[in-house]
Amino acid sequence: MRYKSYELSTYWGDDEYEDRKANVMRDDKGFYVELYKGEELIEVRTLYDHSEVYAENAAENYVIGILNP
């Protein structure tokens, strides 16, 4: 049985990265992060072998400009 995904947290950029947003999500396989630039979904990064904290760190790194897919 496949469970519906749900959002755990959202991160927003500011200053030069104010157009970035990242959603930390979870489904039955684990955690993943949706990376947005403006309204456009740039990437879905699956982090199924990692913890929620790892996914949150990835989201934060994207919105502050460390992670640039």
HELIX and SHEET records of a PDB file:
HELIX    1   1 ASP A   15  TYR A   17  5                                   3    
HELIX    2   2 GLU A   52  VAL A   63  1                                  12    
SHEET    1   A 4 TYR A   6  TRP A  12  0                                        
SHEET    2   A 4 ARG A  20  ASP A  27 -1                                        
SHEET    3   A 4 GLY A  30  LYS A  37 -1                                        
SHEET    4   A 4 GLU A  40  THR A  46 -1                                        
END                                                                             
